[in-house]
Structures are given as C-alpha cells and as structure tokens.
Amino acid sequence: MITFPTRRTAIVLSLVCVVTIMTVAFVQASEEKPGRQDSNLSTTGAVCPGGATTPRALLAGDSWAQYMWDDDSHNDIFDKFGHADKRMVSRSLDDDPGPGYSGPEYAISGSEARQWVDTANYPWIANMIADLEANPTIDTVVLSIGGNDVLAGRPDDGWYKNMDLDEADAEKAFFDRLETDTWTIIDASLAMRPGIETLISSYDYPNFDVGAFWCLFYACGKREDLSRDPDNDLITDQELNAMMVEVEERRIGWTNSNDRVPFDNSIGLMHHYYGDGESGPGVLPHPGTTPPDYEPFPGGNPLLPTLRENFRSEPDPIHLDYDGYQYKITNQTEAYFFAKFRGGPSTTFVSQGGGRDGWTDGSTAGVDGIRVGDTGADAYHGIISFDTSSLPDGAIITDASLYMLRSAASGENPFTSGNLGIPIVDIARGSFGAPEIEISDDTATADAADVGCTHGSVKDNFYALRVDITNEGLSSINDGGLTQIRLAFPNTDASEDVVHFNTGDDQLLVGEDRFITKTRTMREPLPNGETYERTLEITSIVHQGLAEIMGSPAPFLDVSYCLAPDKITDLSISQNGESVELNWSPVEGADAYEVWHAVNNPYFAPGDDCEAAANCQLTTTTSAEPEHGLGDASSNYSYIVRARNDCGGKAVSPDSGIAGEFDFDLSAGI
C-alpha cells in the first residue's frame, strides 16, 4: 500500500487519491426538554420580616396633611388593604409658626404654597427633602397644598368672588401664581429620584353654615374675605362649592401634563358616603378616579355643602373629622396606593368556596367561613382552595400573595396579641386529603410547610390579611389543578380566640346592609354663652375594603410568573474561513443566548452556569463564531445554543438541536 502526503481541506472534499482531512458540518435535532430556572432567590423556609415596615410615602403640605398625619389615617388604611408593612411618614405642626422657624416639620397647618417657595424664610421644602433623603424607599409624596392660598381671600392676596372687577385678569394671575408655586414644590420632590411620584391631594366641599355663635370664631369673617362686596353680595354656599370645583379642575389640568404627578379626586366624596341632607348615603355620585377627566366630576352635589356633622369641630368649615379623612384616604388607597403596593400580578385566582373553603380543629370541620385561631383547646386550621390549572405550562412563579378579608371575630385577636405565636402557612399541591374540607386536614402532610409571611392586624371587619408565599412555597402552586393553602397558629391558650374570614361563596354587602350608624356629640350654644351637648346619629356607607376593588370579599391569590424563552429550532452551521459560524433566528422574550460546545462528544449536555463554564460563550446576537479551527481530525466540535432571560433570576430555553463539525482522515491505498 502506498500512502500519499496529506492535504487539509474544509467542507469541499477532493476525490483524487489524496489523504484528506474532511470537515463535515451537521445539525442534529434534540428531544424536547422543559425550560430550566436558575434563581438567585433564597429557597429556605419562611423567613419573615417580624413586623418591620418600609417607608413608602411621605405626607406634606397644609392642615389637611397635618390632620391626616395626626390621625395616622394612611397607616391604618394601608393595614385595611393588606399592606401594614408599608408606612407613611410625616412631621406635623398644628399652627403656622411664621417666617424664621427652623424646626424639621413639613405638614404645617395654615401653610401656603407661596410660603413653601419662600425658602429663605420657610424650611418646609428643605425639611421634606431631608426626610426623602433619609428614607430612600419612599416613592410617593402626597401633597396637600393651595387651599390656604385660596382662603387668604381679598385682604391677603388670595382668591375672592368677582376679583376681576377690581383688576382685569386678576383671577388668572392668582391661579398662575398658585400653579407656579405648586410646581416648584412638586419639582423639588420629583428631582429626588427618577421613580418618585407626587400625588396631588384634593379637598372637598366646605360648609360655612356653622350657626351664629360659632360663626364668630372663623366662618363669618372668612366668608367676607372671600367676597368682593360682603355687605351686598356675600359669597353663597353654592359659589363656595363652585370655587372649590374650579380649583380642583385646574389642578387636574396641571397633573395631566406630567405622568409622575397623579391626582387624588375627592371633591364630593362626603356627599357620596353620607348624603347631602336631601339625598341619602350612596345616592350621589362617587367622584371619578380615572384620568384624564375623572368622571363623574365633580362628585356629590355641587349645589349643597358637605354636612356639618362631617367636620372637625363646630366652628370648623373646612376640615373633615376622623371618619371623613378615613374615607378620603380609603379613596386614595383604592385609586392609587393599593395598585402601587400590589404590583402587577400576572393572574389572580379567586377561592372556590363551596365545600373547599373552611376550617377544621381536628375534631370538627365546617365551611361556614374560614377560621384561624383556637377553640381554647385546639387550633383552628383555615383551608383555602384555588383552581390554579390555568397557569401556563412551564410558568416560573416569581411571587404569590394571598389576601383574605375578616368577616367576624371573637375573643382576643391572635394576629395582634401574639398569644398563639406566629401563623404557619402550608401548601398542598393538590389537596390535603380530599378536595373538600375534612377533619383530618389539620394534620395532613403539606408539599411545602411554613412557607408564608402574614401582614395585617385584621382588627376589624373588611380589614385584609395578606400572606406572602416564600420562594420555597412557590413551586407548590399547582399549574395542573388544585392548590390548597392552610393557615393556623402553632399554639393554643385557655380561651377561644378566633378570626373569621370570608370564603369564596361570600358576596358584597348591598342595599341597606351597607349602612352603618354612629353617634356623635355636637356642642350647641345657649343664650347665656354656655353650651350644651347634642347627640346625633350619623348614617353612612361602610367601605368594604378590598372587596370593593375585587367585586367580592372572597379570598384571592395573586400570582406573578414568567416564562423561559422558546427553543431555538433553526440552528445552522457553516464554514467561515478556517472556522465555523453558527446562526439562528431571534427568539421572542430572550435577552441573551448561551452557545455551548464540547470536543469529541456529540451527545453532550450543557451545564447550568454559562458565565462560569469554560465551554460556553454568552452573546446577545443571533450568530456566533467559535474560535475553533477546522482541519484537526483529533478535535471535533459539537454545539448547542439556548435562549435565556432573567425570569426568576435566570431561565433558559430547551436545548437547540446539536450542530457540529467533524474532521476525517481519508487515505488512498493500493
């Protein structure tokens, strides 16, 4: 046999009797494999914040801000909507101290926008900025400002009726100044961080009809200040309302010009909840909450003032009482804060009800509500069931939160007393026994145990408990059918302490069932200068918390998920000079591509960490040119490409088909 000298070629094979090294490029289809997740999130059991709260909002401005802060209304309503772990911050003064003050506050009774921008004499903007700097987690400033600029009236360069008769375009000049001053404050807060928003908080209709005795304290003089000719043309209640409507209408226009400045519309809110003296609670329109027009606008009845019993005190024509501000901040939270705190879940599941929501104490079981607490001897285990089968195949669940609304309670509240320990949350991927509630569900094995963190005092009916599922529990949410969640305290005491939650069968209150009546004591003057107390019964609509957002008081499970990119199906390989080139089509949802290779192993499996692997190249393009030379029969290369994104930390597609290059020794002989 005669052996001829070797000549190296790639792709093209010479058929002359020459020993040739032949490079063959091929692509082999891979079997379909599910996507994989490489999350950098913790997968330990329930590690909960232990009551810690995160500052998320700052309240600044005038006396409306001061009263809302002093009442602690925002933090209470955040709790009602299931977000007790979020906190409003502020610092208040109940009176304007005048120029030269150097304290740290910024919710200042009596303060005007024009004072705020006078930074040489008033520290309010600087104080607000200082607290924003000290609390980098705050992403909303609630600003209540401008009311006192208006109420300054004719004597103090404020607004007043028919002011254009004294000077042409005086009203326009006033509102132009107020707009400029307001934006100076807004811009100072927006400049702090790119993600921060400034929510403009509106007012409601005033009521200056406080009676002859109380009128002397403020209302009579102020009504005159708001009139050009108080002796002959005193401003009326209807005109006062029209002034407030104009103020809010202008501010809606201001806020519509900047998507980082939302508007809280509450003009007419008290009329909706309490009525106006002619129409009862729930009859007059709720102020609109949807930009840009906030229809219906205005809410309530602009022809009549807010009821006197809705105000802070007998002489006060401006400031709402505690319950009034609770309604206002409920409106603010329903329209703005809840969506911001909740985030954007991919899907929401409502509990099934029927025989699948209920409780067991190990001796008895029931479906007349979801009970959590103890009987005095045994623990109540609440069971909540969800059909989660609509989750897409391959979904990587990144977050899940359960919300439950309190419907009743007896004994001491175990969620605030601490007497029964910290609630334990278990999940069954399927059911704890049969899908229907069973007595033995209290001890049935869970697929994920102690995998939830609870938030909320559930101190009253319609207050929500939020349960955040930890990372270990997320994988037990069933994308193929039923998911059951069990909630119980680990300890018992000598008395029955239990909170009842709504099931999937419960409905919103309607009609007169929505009404709630409270008593309030009002002081009335006597001719001798003394006062007597008069007790009023005040009826309003109860706000049903999250049930009014969701349309039902049933428990619901928010689930956020993402998907790994699809598999690359058209990987190709070709010669490019002395090396090869890989090409494929873009994959929707992919952020990058992992190009894996192996030597002399055409059936290799890629690893899990491309960045740390010596045999992987990461690219953001749809082609790669591996630095592997052709023509070496001892080194044949195989390639697999995966698409990937940041879903759940990192998620990769199934493997592409295998592409490769082979070099063969060809010899001619006799």
BAKOLVO-869345 format. One line per field, with one value per residue (C-alpha): residue in three letters; x, y, z. Coordinates in steps of 0.1 Angstrom, whole numbers. Example, Ala and Ser with C-alpha at 12.3 -4.5 7.8 and 13.67 -1.06 7.14 Angstrom:
2
aa	[Ala; Ser] .
xx	[123; 137] .
yy	[-45; -11] .
zz	[78; 71] .
//
This chain:
670
aa	[Met; Ile; Thr; Phe; Pro; Thr; Arg; Arg; Thr; Ala; Ile; Val; Leu; Ser; Leu; Val; Cys; Val; Val; Thr; Ile; Met; Thr; Val; Ala; Phe; Val; Gln; Ala; Ser; Glu; Glu; Lys; Pro; Gly; Arg; Gln; Asp; Ser; Asn; Leu; Ser; Thr; Thr; Gly; Ala; Val; Cys; Pro; Gly; Gly; Ala; Thr; Thr; Pro; Arg; Ala; Leu; Leu; Ala; Gly; Asp; Ser; Trp; Ala; Gln; Tyr; Met; Trp; Asp; Asp; Asp; Ser; His; Asn; Asp; Ile; Phe; Asp; Lys; Phe; Gly; His; Ala; Asp; Lys; Arg; Met; Val; Ser; Arg; Ser; Leu; Asp; Asp; Asp; Pro; Gly; Pro; Gly; Tyr; Ser; Gly; Pro; Glu; Tyr; Ala; Ile; Ser; Gly; Ser; Glu; Ala; Arg; Gln; Trp; Val; Asp; Thr; Ala; Asn; Tyr; Pro; Trp; Ile; Ala; Asn; Met; Ile; Ala; Asp; Leu; Glu; Ala; Asn; Pro; Thr; Ile; Asp; Thr; Val; Val; Leu; Ser; Ile; Gly; Gly; Asn; Asp; Val; Leu; Ala; Gly; Arg; Pro; Asp; Asp; Gly; Trp; Tyr; Lys; Asn; Met; Asp; Leu; Asp; Glu; Ala; Asp; Ala; Glu; Lys; Ala; Phe; Phe; Asp; Arg; Leu; Glu; Thr; Asp; Thr; Trp; Thr; Ile; Ile; Asp; Ala; Ser; Leu; Ala; Met; Arg; Pro; Gly; Ile; Glu; Thr; Leu; Ile; Ser; Ser; Tyr; Asp; Tyr; Pro; Asn; Phe; Asp; Val; Gly; Ala; Phe; Trp; Cys; Leu; Phe; Tyr; Ala; Cys; Gly; Lys; Arg; Glu; Asp; Leu; Ser; Arg; Asp; Pro; Asp; Asn; Asp; Leu; Ile; Thr; Asp; Gln; Glu; Leu; Asn; Ala; Met; Met; Val; Glu; Val; Glu; Glu; Arg; Arg; Ile; Gly; Trp; Thr; Asn; Ser; Asn; Asp; Arg; Val; Pro; Phe; Asp; Asn; Ser; Ile; Gly; Leu; Met; His; His; Tyr; Tyr; Gly; Asp; Gly; Glu; Ser; Gly; Pro; Gly; Val; Leu; Pro; His; Pro; Gly; Thr; Thr; Pro; Pro; Asp; Tyr; Glu; Pro; Phe; Pro; Gly; Gly; Asn; Pro; Leu; Leu; Pro; Thr; Leu; Arg; Glu; Asn; Phe; Arg; Ser; Glu; Pro; Asp; Pro; Ile; His; Leu; Asp; Tyr; Asp; Gly; Tyr; Gln; Tyr; Lys; Ile; Thr; Asn; Gln; Thr; Glu; Ala; Tyr; Phe; Phe; Ala; Lys; Phe; Arg; Gly; Gly; Pro; Ser; Thr; Thr; Phe; Val; Ser; Gln; Gly; Gly; Gly; Arg; Asp; Gly; Trp; Thr; Asp; Gly; Ser; Thr; Ala; Gly; Val; Asp; Gly; Ile; Arg; Val; Gly; Asp; Thr; Gly; Ala; Asp; Ala; Tyr; His; Gly; Ile; Ile; Ser; Phe; Asp; Thr; Ser; Ser; Leu; Pro; Asp; Gly; Ala; Ile; Ile; Thr; Asp; Ala; Ser; Leu; Tyr; Met; Leu; Arg; Ser; Ala; Ala; Ser; Gly; Glu; Asn; Pro; Phe; Thr; Ser; Gly; Asn; Leu; Gly; Ile; Pro; Ile; Val; Asp; Ile; Ala; Arg; Gly; Ser; Phe; Gly; Ala; Pro; Glu; Ile; Glu; Ile; Ser; Asp; Asp; Thr; Ala; Thr; Ala; Asp; Ala; Ala; Asp; Val; Gly; Cys; Thr; His; Gly; Ser; Val; Lys; Asp; Asn; Phe; Tyr; Ala; Leu; Arg; Val; Asp; Ile; Thr; Asn; Glu; Gly; Leu; Ser; Ser; Ile; Asn; Asp; Gly; Gly; Leu; Thr; Gln; Ile; Arg; Leu; Ala; Phe; Pro; Asn; Thr; Asp; Ala; Ser; Glu; Asp; Val; Val; His; Phe; Asn; Thr; Gly; Asp; Asp; Gln; Leu; Leu; Val; Gly; Glu; Asp; Arg; Phe; Ile; Thr; Lys; Thr; Arg; Thr; Met; Arg; Glu; Pro; Leu; Pro; Asn; Gly; Glu; Thr; Tyr; Glu; Arg; Thr; Leu; Glu; Ile; Thr; Ser; Ile; Val; His; Gln; Gly; Leu; Ala; Glu; Ile; Met; Gly; Ser; Pro; Ala; Pro; Phe; Leu; Asp; Val; Ser; Tyr; Cys; Leu; Ala; Pro; Asp; Lys; Ile; Thr; Asp; Leu; Ser; Ile; Ser; Gln; Asn; Gly; Glu; Ser; Val; Glu; Leu; Asn; Trp; Ser; Pro; Val; Glu; Gly; Ala; Asp; Ala; Tyr; Glu; Val; Trp; His; Ala; Val; Asn; Asn; Pro; Tyr; Phe; Ala; Pro; Gly; Asp; Asp; Cys; Glu; Ala; Ala; Ala; Asn; Cys; Gln; Leu; Thr; Thr; Thr; Thr; Ser; Ala; Glu; Pro; Glu; His; Gly; Leu; Gly; Asp; Ala; Ser; Ser; Asn; Tyr; Ser; Tyr; Ile; Val; Arg; Ala; Arg; Asn; Asp; Cys; Gly; Gly; Lys; Ala; Val; Ser; Pro; Asp; Ser; Gly; Ile; Ala; Gly; Glu; Phe; Asp; Phe; Asp; Leu; Ser; Ala; Gly; Ile] .
xx	[0; 13; 4; 4; 11; -18; -36; -61; -94; -127; -162; -150; -137; -111; -118; -82; -63; -50; -51; -76; -90; -127; -147; -184; -209; -242; -272; -290; -324; -327; -355; -379; -370; -387; -372; -350; -347; -316; -329; -306; -335; -335; -354; -353; -384; -405; -381; -404; -397; -412; -433; -408; -423; -409; -415; -432; -449; -444; -473; -466; -485; -511; -537; -553; -519; -515; -548; -544; -510; -521; -549; -525; -551; -528; -511; -544; -559; -527; -534; -570; -560; -535; -503; -495; -458; -459; -456; -465; -441; -445; -438; -466; -473; -508; -501; -480; -451; -443; -410; -377; -388; -361; -379; -380; -417; -435; -472; -480; -515; -521; -492; -495; -477; -462; -447; -432; -414; -400; -372; -352; -379; -396; -378; -408; -393; -359; -375; -394; -363; -343; -368; -369; -331; -333; -359; -347; -376; -402; -416; -447; -451; -487; -490; -520; -513; -530; -562; -548; -536; -572; -587; -563; -591; -593; -573; -542; -538; -559; -589; -623; -656; -656; -619; -616; -639; -611; -583; -585; -574; -568; -582; -560; -529; -538; -541; -510; -490; -505; -496; -461; -456; -472; -449; -419; -428; -436; -404; -383; -397; -395; -359; -350; -353; -363; -391; -407; -442; -461; -498; -518; -545; -578; -602; -640; -669; -668; -697; -696; -731; -718; -745; -744; -724; -697; -695; -677; -647; -638; -665; -682; -650; -637; -669; -665; -628; -639; -664; -656; -687; -696; -723; -743; -730; -718; -705; -730; -726; -731; -705; -680; -685; -680; -648; -636; -646; -626; -596; -597; -605; -574; -552; -564; -552; -518; -514; -524; -493; -469; -473; -453; -480; -512; -543; -565; -600; -622; -644; -679; -667; -686; -718; -714; -708; -731; -756; -762; -792; -816; -803; -792; -759; -749; -772; -750; -721; -687; -660; -643; -608; -597; -576; -577; -613; -620; -657; -680; -666; -674; -688; -716; -739; -721; -752; -750; -722; -708; -729; -720; -716; -687; -664; -637; -655; -685; -667; -647; -660; -630; -615; -631; -635; -616; -641; -642; -604; -606; -630; -607; -576; -596; -605; -568; -556; -583; -575; -537; -518; -532; -522; -488; -482; -497; -477; -489; -497; -498; -531; -554; -573; -605; -611; -635; -658; -684; -671; -635; -630; -635; -618; -610; -599; -591; -624; -649; -649; -670; -674; -693; -663; -625; -615; -580; -572; -580; -610; -594; -581; -573; -561; -584; -568; -582; -582; -585; -587; -578; -581; -547; -548; -549; -512; -493; -471; -435; -446; -419; -437; -418; -443; -476; -497; -530; -555; -583; -609; -621; -658; -661; -641; -644; -621; -587; -574; -545; -530; -522; -520; -491; -506; -508; -474; -467; -491; -479; -487; -487; -494; -507; -500; -534; -553; -545; -568; -599; -606; -635; -627; -621; -615; -581; -569; -553; -525; -523; -489; -481; -460; -445; -446; -442; -439; -458; -454; -485; -492; -521; -539; -573; -585; -620; -643; -632; -596; -574; -547; -520; -499; -468; -457; -420; -398; -399; -437; -439; -431; -461; -486; -501; -501; -521; -551; -560; -538; -548; -534; -536; -533; -530; -513; -489; -502; -534; -545; -573; -599; -614; -596; -606; -608; -633; -625; -648; -650; -654; -692; -695; -708; -705; -730; -757; -787; -793; -768; -741; -753; -735; -748; -726; -733; -716; -718; -722; -719; -747; -746; -771; -782; -762; -730; -727; -730; -749; -742; -765; -761; -766; -770; -750; -755; -730; -720; -694; -665; -658; -621; -605; -639; -649; -619; -622; -660; -662; -650; -637; -601; -579; -544; -522; -496; -468; -450; -427; -417; -384; -378; -389; -365; -343; -355; -334; -297; -274; -237; -215; -178; -163; -127; -107; -136; -173; -203; -235; -267; -303; -334; -343; -364; -392; -385; -348; -323; -292; -281; -257; -235; -222; -196; -180; -150; -154; -188; -217; -243; -231; -255; -248; -242; -262; -238; -226; -206; -186; -181; -151; -171; -198; -200; -227; -239; -268; -267; -282; -249; -216; -181; -165; -127; -122; -101; -110; -89; -79; -92; -85; -108; -144; -167; -204; -226; -259; -275; -300; -320; -323; -339; -340; -372; -370; -333; -323; -344; -331; -349; -348; -317; -315; -306; -269; -247; -212; -181; -162; -128; -119; -86; -91; -63; -59; -43; -34] .
yy	[0; 34; 64; 98; 131; 147; 178; 197; 210; 221; 214; 205; 170; 162; 128; 124; 97; 121; 117; 144; 156; 162; 186; 177; 202; 187; 196; 170; 177; 175; 160; 185; 193; 217; 251; 254; 280; 291; 315; 335; 339; 321; 288; 284; 282; 312; 339; 368; 405; 402; 434; 456; 483; 500; 538; 541; 575; 610; 633; 671; 703; 722; 714; 686; 669; 677; 662; 631; 625; 633; 608; 582; 575; 564; 537; 524; 523; 506; 480; 476; 470; 443; 463; 470; 466; 498; 531; 567; 592; 629; 656; 680; 713; 724; 761; 781; 794; 822; 831; 822; 789; 762; 730; 698; 696; 698; 691; 726; 738; 771; 770; 783; 774; 809; 804; 770; 786; 813; 791; 820; 823; 789; 755; 733; 722; 716; 696; 675; 668; 659; 631; 619; 616; 598; 573; 561; 536; 564; 565; 587; 622; 631; 669; 688; 725; 755; 757; 784; 804; 805; 811; 841; 860; 896; 910; 888; 884; 853; 844; 862; 864; 888; 897; 905; 936; 951; 943; 927; 891; 891; 856; 842; 859; 843; 808; 813; 821; 792; 769; 781; 778; 744; 731; 745; 722; 692; 696; 696; 662; 647; 657; 634; 601; 591; 567; 591; 604; 634; 627; 659; 655; 673; 689; 686; 710; 733; 743; 778; 774; 769; 789; 825; 816; 795; 817; 844; 822; 819; 813; 847; 866; 842; 843; 880; 878; 856; 883; 914; 932; 913; 938; 935; 903; 878; 846; 818; 781; 773; 798; 784; 750; 764; 779; 745; 728; 754; 748; 711; 714; 735; 711; 682; 701; 706; 670; 657; 674; 651; 613; 614; 636; 617; 634; 622; 633; 635; 665; 654; 623; 631; 635; 601; 584; 605; 622; 660; 663; 659; 626; 598; 578; 561; 581; 609; 600; 589; 613; 598; 583; 577; 604; 625; 637; 619; 615; 619; 653; 668; 641; 646; 676; 709; 728; 720; 720; 690; 681; 699; 666; 657; 684; 685; 708; 730; 762; 745; 749; 733; 702; 668; 648; 615; 594; 618; 616; 578; 578; 602; 581; 549; 566; 575; 540; 523; 545; 548; 531; 496; 491; 506; 483; 452; 454; 438; 402; 380; 365; 363; 333; 336; 308; 281; 282; 255; 226; 236; 267; 262; 251; 222; 219; 182; 173; 192; 208; 234; 255; 284; 307; 303; 302; 309; 309; 284; 269; 272; 237; 231; 252; 262; 255; 276; 259; 279; 263; 276; 262; 272; 250; 279; 287; 280; 250; 259; 290; 301; 316; 345; 359; 349; 366; 355; 381; 373; 397; 395; 389; 384; 377; 365; 366; 383; 389; 364; 383; 413; 396; 373; 348; 320; 325; 333; 319; 290; 287; 253; 245; 213; 208; 193; 189; 180; 150; 150; 184; 190; 201; 172; 169; 154; 183; 198; 172; 162; 164; 195; 197; 229; 237; 270; 290; 322; 356; 373; 411; 428; 434; 423; 445; 450; 435; 442; 445; 423; 398; 394; 362; 364; 330; 324; 311; 275; 276; 289; 256; 240; 262; 237; 245; 214; 217; 224; 243; 244; 267; 260; 288; 281; 293; 269; 274; 275; 291; 287; 308; 308; 335; 333; 355; 345; 352; 353; 323; 321; 320; 354; 384; 422; 439; 457; 480; 488; 462; 487; 513; 519; 543; 560; 586; 619; 646; 681; 713; 739; 774; 787; 824; 827; 819; 784; 753; 720; 687; 672; 636; 629; 596; 597; 571; 564; 537; 512; 508; 471; 475; 452; 437; 469; 467; 430; 429; 402; 396; 362; 353; 358; 347; 370; 351; 366; 343; 345; 320; 308; 316; 292; 266; 276; 255; 266; 264; 262; 259; 269; 273; 308; 307; 285; 283; 278; 302; 294; 312; 311; 333; 356; 341; 363; 371; 362; 386; 366; 333; 307; 289; 256; 234; 200; 183; 148; 144; 149; 140; 162; 181; 218; 229; 253; 283; 297; 325; 301; 274; 273; 257; 284; 317; 343; 366; 390; 385; 356; 344; 331; 324; 300; 302; 266; 259; 234; 205; 187; 152; 147; 176; 175; 201; 200; 230; 236; 271; 281; 313; 328; 357; 369; 352; 341; 351; 332; 310; 291; 275; 239; 229; 236; 208; 198; 214; 201; 199; 166; 162; 128; 114; 100; 78; 62; 29; 0] .
zz	[0; -10; 13; -3; 15; 34; 22; 45; 31; 47; 36; 0; -4; -31; -47; -61; -43; -17; 21; 30; 63; 56; 77; 79; 93; 106; 128; 149; 164; 201; 221; 237; 273; 296; 304; 334; 361; 379; 405; 428; 452; 486; 488; 526; 548; 560; 570; 577; 585; 620; 620; 601; 580; 549; 544; 510; 512; 526; 535; 531; 529; 549; 576; 556; 556; 593; 603; 581; 597; 633; 628; 615; 588; 560; 580; 593; 558; 544; 570; 560; 524; 534; 534; 570; 561; 541; 560; 555; 572; 580; 606; 616; 632; 642; 636; 611; 632; 608; 590; 605; 620; 619; 630; 609; 601; 567; 573; 585; 594; 577; 553; 518; 486; 484; 518; 508; 478; 501; 511; 527; 554; 555; 558; 545; 512; 528; 556; 531; 510; 542; 550; 514; 516; 549; 535; 501; 498; 496; 461; 466; 481; 489; 487; 500; 492; 478; 499; 522; 492; 480; 515; 521; 504; 494; 524; 519; 481; 479; 458; 461; 443; 413; 418; 381; 387; 407; 383; 348; 347; 385; 389; 361; 377; 410; 396; 375; 406; 425; 397; 395; 433; 434; 406; 425; 454; 431; 411; 443; 452; 417; 415; 444; 425; 390; 403; 428; 421; 437; 443; 445; 472; 466; 490; 495; 497; 527; 550; 564; 579; 615; 632; 646; 677; 661; 630; 650; 655; 618; 593; 592; 587; 562; 541; 540; 530; 500; 489; 469; 484; 516; 526; 494; 476; 502; 486; 488; 497; 460; 450; 476; 461; 426; 437; 451; 418; 398; 420; 415; 378; 373; 393; 372; 342; 359; 368; 334; 320; 339; 342; 375; 391; 397; 412; 441; 433; 464; 456; 466; 485; 517; 498; 484; 517; 539; 516; 514; 536; 507; 492; 515; 516; 484; 462; 450; 426; 439; 425; 395; 399; 363; 344; 324; 331; 365; 355; 372; 380; 404; 426; 451; 447; 440; 449; 486; 512; 530; 560; 592; 611; 588; 601; 628; 652; 655; 643; 616; 580; 563; 579; 580; 611; 617; 598; 569; 565; 568; 538; 519; 524; 516; 483; 478; 486; 464; 434; 438; 466; 465; 429; 436; 466; 450; 418; 386; 392; 360; 371; 401; 413; 435; 461; 452; 481; 483; 504; 497; 518; 555; 587; 609; 646; 644; 659; 639; 605; 588; 557; 573; 570; 573; 610; 622; 660; 687; 704; 738; 734; 698; 669; 641; 607; 579; 544; 512; 478; 444; 409; 395; 365; 341; 348; 315; 312; 321; 341; 365; 395; 409; 435; 451; 477; 493; 505; 530; 544; 580; 585; 623; 654; 690; 719; 717; 682; 678; 650; 673; 707; 699; 724; 699; 682; 646; 620; 599; 562; 544; 508; 492; 455; 450; 483; 519; 516; 495; 478; 502; 538; 561; 598; 592; 571; 602; 603; 566; 551; 531; 500; 514; 551; 569; 536; 542; 559; 572; 572; 588; 621; 609; 637; 622; 596; 560; 571; 549; 559; 532; 531; 510; 499; 503; 475; 488; 486; 451; 434; 452; 434; 411; 374; 367; 390; 427; 452; 488; 515; 552; 578; 615; 647; 664; 699; 719; 752; 776; 758; 723; 702; 666; 635; 608; 571; 541; 518; 480; 485; 502; 484; 487; 510; 491; 499; 535; 546; 536; 560; 593; 620; 645; 672; 675; 702; 689; 711; 707; 722; 748; 751; 783; 765; 777; 755; 757; 741; 715; 703; 667; 648; 616; 589; 561; 538; 551; 529; 523; 517; 490; 483; 465; 443; 436; 434; 461; 496; 486; 492; 462; 452; 432; 412; 392; 367; 337; 310; 297; 261; 234; 220; 190; 161; 132; 144; 114; 109; 80; 72; 77; 66; 89; 115; 116; 120; 139; 131; 144; 144; 172; 200; 215; 251; 250; 265; 255; 241; 255; 230; 245; 229; 235; 220; 206; 224; 200; 226; 254; 278; 286; 322; 343; 346; 313; 328; 349; 323; 300; 272; 270; 252; 260; 232; 227; 189; 168; 155; 169; 155; 179; 179; 170; 139; 113; 99; 131; 130; 167; 177; 165; 179; 187; 196; 214; 217; 244; 246; 280; 300; 336; 345; 382; 383; 351; 328; 298; 269; 260; 241; 204; 180; 180; 153; 148; 126; 121; 105; 90; 77; 42; 27; -7; -10; -33] .
//
